Amino acid sequence: MIVCVCRRVSDREIARHARAGMSFDEIQFELGVATQCGRCESCARDVVAQCSASHPVAALHNEAAPQTIQLAKSILDSKAWNCSQPLQAA
């Protein structure tokens, strides 16, 4: 799912960088996420938090395992994203 519309950054890109050990600030600098309108910052931070070393549930345990990221309820309920279909796990 695209998290940052302005920079076209997906949750998978953010998660990949977070699992590599990058902090939100480093990811923001590298990808440009949350540097323009800022509406995606809380969602991007949620993805980073879920993929950090302190949250092993979201970490990818082996290369062949499917990746799952839980989005915050506030993001799913947000009218800003105005989705006509419910979000599905990748």
GROMACS elastic network, one bead per residue, 0.5 to 0.9 nm:
[ bonds ]
;  ai    aj funct       b0    kb
    1     9     6  0.85329   500
    1    10     6  0.53737   500
    1    11     6  0.57741   500
    1    12     6  0.75931   500
    1    87     6  0.86620   500
    1    90     6  0.84428   500
    2     5     6  0.63390   500
    2     8     6  0.62071   500
    2     9     6  0.56584   500
    2    11     6  0.62490   500
    2    12     6  0.86632   500
    3     7     6  0.89902   500
    3     8     6  0.73410   500
    3     9     6  0.58483   500
    3    10     6  0.51630   500
    3    11     6  0.57930   500
    3    14     6  0.87784   500
    3    33     6  0.82367   500
    3    40     6  0.60065   500
    3    41     6  0.86642   500
    3    43     6  0.68725   500
    3    44     6  0.66379   500
    4     7     6  0.56346   500
    4     8     6  0.53410   500
    4    10     6  0.67959   500
    4    11     6  0.86118   500
    4    32     6  0.87396   500
    4    33     6  0.58340   500
    4    34     6  0.67185   500
    4    38     6  0.85007   500
    4    39     6  0.79143   500
    4    40     6  0.54708   500
    4    41     6  0.81546   500
    4    43     6  0.88742   500
    4    44     6  0.79038   500
    5     9     6  0.68379   500
    5    10     6  0.86818   500
    5    33     6  0.88487   500
    5    40     6  0.79766   500
    6     9     6  0.81032   500
    6    32     6  0.89890   500
    6    33     6  0.80565   500
    6    34     6  0.83112   500
    6    35     6  0.85973   500
    6    36     6  0.67229   500
    6    37     6  0.73597   500
    7    31     6  0.77919   500
    7    32     6  0.64546   500
    7    33     6  0.63664   500
    7    34     6  0.83304   500
    7    35     6  0.84978   500
    7    36     6  0.81533   500
    8    33     6  0.83197   500
    9    12     6  0.83438   500
    9    13     6  0.65668   500
    9    14     6  0.73871   500
    9    31     6  0.71644   500
    9    32     6  0.81744   500
    9    33     6  0.65783   500
   10    13     6  0.52978   500
   10    14     6  0.65016   500
   10    15     6  0.86381   500
   11    14     6  0.51050   500
   11    15     6  0.59642   500
   11    16     6  0.85019   500
   11    43     6  0.87508   500
   11    44     6  0.73056   500
   11    47     6  0.67462   500
   11    69     6  0.81478   500
   12    16     6  0.59934   500
   12    17     6  0.86310   500
   12    47     6  0.88742   500
   12    67     6  0.85651   500
   12    69     6  0.86372   500
   13    16     6  0.51674   500
   13    17     6  0.64107   500
   13    18     6  0.86713   500
   13    31     6  0.85071   500
   14    17     6  0.53223   500
   14    18     6  0.61581   500
   14    19     6  0.86567   500
   14    24     6  0.88249   500
   14    27     6  0.69798   500
   14    31     6  0.81486   500
   14    33     6  0.86166   500
   14    44     6  0.71100   500
   14    47     6  0.69234   500
   14    48     6  0.67258   500
   14    51     6  0.89576   500
   15    19     6  0.60109   500
   15    20     6  0.84678   500
   15    47     6  0.62459   500
   15    48     6  0.61847   500
   15    50     6  0.83190   500
   15    51     6  0.59786   500
   15    52     6  0.86929   500
   15    58     6  0.89597   500
   15    59     6  0.87154   500
   15    69     6  0.82809   500
   16    19     6  0.52831   500
   16    20     6  0.63367   500
   16    51     6  0.83343   500
   17    20     6  0.50328   500
   17    21     6  0.67793   500
   17    22     6  0.57689   500
   17    23     6  0.83803   500
   17    26     6  0.88729   500
   17    27     6  0.65917   500
   17    48     6  0.83566   500
   17    51     6  0.89846   500
   18    21     6  0.52193   500
   18    23     6  0.64944   500
   18    24     6  0.75928   500
   18    27     6  0.74546   500
   18    47     6  0.81663   500
   18    48     6  0.54318   500
   18    49     6  0.81281   500
   18    50     6  0.87724   500
   18    51     6  0.57612   500
   18    52     6  0.59643   500
   18    53     6  0.87240   500
   19    22     6  0.71989   500
   19    48     6  0.81912   500
   19    51     6  0.56274   500
   19    52     6  0.60961   500
   19    53     6  0.74347   500
   19    59     6  0.66814   500
   19    60     6  0.79583   500
   20    52     6  0.87402   500
   21    51     6  0.89569   500
   21    52     6  0.70106   500
   21    53     6  0.76468   500
   22    25     6  0.80158   500
   22    26     6  0.57766   500
   22    27     6  0.62443   500
   22    48     6  0.86115   500
   22    52     6  0.84513   500
   23    26     6  0.51633   500
   23    27     6  0.61987   500
   23    28     6  0.85028   500
   23    48     6  0.74639   500
   23    52     6  0.83388   500
   24    27     6  0.50395   500
   24    28     6  0.59440   500
   24    29     6  0.85503   500
   24    44     6  0.79989   500
   24    45     6  0.64846   500
   24    48     6  0.63905   500
   24    49     6  0.85249   500
   25    29     6  0.61959   500
   25    30     6  0.85862   500
   26    29     6  0.51230   500
   26    30     6  0.60805   500
   26    31     6  0.85296   500
   27    31     6  0.57870   500
   27    32     6  0.74873   500
   27    33     6  0.73614   500
   27    48     6  0.87898   500
   28    31     6  0.54881   500
   28    34     6  0.66745   500
   28    35     6  0.72108   500
   29    32     6  0.54891   500
   29    33     6  0.76581   500
   29    35     6  0.84913   500
   30    33     6  0.82211   500
   32    35     6  0.56165   500
   32    36     6  0.81278   500
   33    36     6  0.78352   500
   33    38     6  0.81581   500
   33    40     6  0.75251   500
   33    41     6  0.73942   500
   33    44     6  0.75340   500
   34    37     6  0.67442   500
   34    39     6  0.69460   500
   34    40     6  0.57315   500
   34    41     6  0.50362   500
   34    42     6  0.88354   500
   34    44     6  0.77782   500
   35    38     6  0.60450   500
   35    41     6  0.85446   500
   36    39     6  0.85048   500
   37    40     6  0.79744   500
   38    41     6  0.55311   500
   38    42     6  0.86215   500
   39    42     6  0.74867   500
   39    43     6  0.84504   500
   39    80     6  0.87201   500
   40    43     6  0.54280   500
   40    44     6  0.60253   500
   40    45     6  0.85546   500
   41    44     6  0.51018   500
   41    45     6  0.60347   500
   41    46     6  0.85402   500
   42    45     6  0.50847   500
   42    46     6  0.61454   500
   42    47     6  0.87510   500
   42    75     6  0.84037   500
   43    46     6  0.50186   500
   43    47     6  0.63543   500
   43    48     6  0.87354   500
   43    71     6  0.74191   500
   43    72     6  0.72421   500
   43    74     6  0.89317   500
   43    75     6  0.66218   500
   44    47     6  0.51924   500
   44    48     6  0.63112   500
   44    49     6  0.86571   500
   45    48     6  0.50499   500
   45    49     6  0.60585   500
   45    50     6  0.85940   500
   46    49     6  0.50723   500
   46    50     6  0.61773   500
   46    51     6  0.86540   500
   46    70     6  0.87412   500
   46    71     6  0.72198   500
   46    72     6  0.68985   500
   47    50     6  0.52104   500
   47    51     6  0.62849   500
   47    52     6  0.86927   500
   47    69     6  0.70368   500
   47    70     6  0.78644   500
   47    71     6  0.72533   500
   47    72     6  0.87493   500
   48    51     6  0.52015   500
   48    52     6  0.60603   500
   49    52     6  0.53088   500
   49    53     6  0.86061   500
   49    54     6  0.80185   500
   49    55     6  0.70166   500
   50    53     6  0.84953   500
   50    54     6  0.81200   500
   50    55     6  0.54186   500
   50    56     6  0.77794   500
   50    57     6  0.75965   500
   50    58     6  0.55828   500
   50    59     6  0.77905   500
   50    69     6  0.72444   500
   50    70     6  0.77155   500
   51    54     6  0.80036   500
   51    55     6  0.60444   500
   51    56     6  0.70074   500
   51    57     6  0.79349   500
   51    58     6  0.52216   500
   51    59     6  0.54230   500
   51    60     6  0.85301   500
   51    69     6  0.80849   500
   52    55     6  0.54733   500
   52    56     6  0.71577   500
   52    58     6  0.80664   500
   52    59     6  0.74287   500
   53    56     6  0.58443   500
   53    59     6  0.75814   500
   54    57     6  0.89871   500
   55    58     6  0.62949   500
   55    59     6  0.71665   500
   56    60     6  0.81503   500
   56    61     6  0.86322   500
   57    60     6  0.81943   500
   58    61     6  0.88619   500
   58    67     6  0.76557   500
   58    68     6  0.64517   500
   58    69     6  0.60749   500
   58    70     6  0.79576   500
   59    67     6  0.79786   500
   59    68     6  0.85543   500
   59    69     6  0.89502   500
   60    63     6  0.70352   500
   60    64     6  0.88979   500
   60    65     6  0.68598   500
   60    66     6  0.77856   500
   60    67     6  0.62726   500
   60    68     6  0.84041   500
   61    64     6  0.86598   500
   61    65     6  0.69454   500
   62    65     6  0.55236   500
   62    66     6  0.87658   500
   63    66     6  0.81670   500
   66    90     6  0.79434   500
   67    89     6  0.85797   500
   67    90     6  0.71987   500
   68    89     6  0.64535   500
   68    90     6  0.68625   500
   69    89     6  0.75243   500
   69    90     6  0.85761   500
   70    73     6  0.87985   500
   70    89     6  0.83584   500
   71    74     6  0.83005   500
   71    75     6  0.66117   500
   71    76     6  0.68624   500
   72    75     6  0.53150   500
   72    76     6  0.65788   500
   72    77     6  0.87929   500
   73    76     6  0.51024   500
   73    77     6  0.60897   500
   73    78     6  0.84260   500
   74    77     6  0.51650   500
   74    78     6  0.59241   500
   75    78     6  0.50415   500
   75    79     6  0.85933   500
   75    80     6  0.86327   500
   75    81     6  0.80229   500
   76    79     6  0.84773   500
   76    81     6  0.80197   500
   76    86     6  0.85992   500
   76    87     6  0.78766   500
   77    80     6  0.88371   500
   77    81     6  0.85072   500
   78    81     6  0.60583   500
   78    82     6  0.74491   500
   79    82     6  0.51641   500
   79    83     6  0.82530   500
   80    83     6  0.88131   500
   83    86     6  0.69185   500
   83    87     6  0.80014   500
   85    88     6  0.89307   500
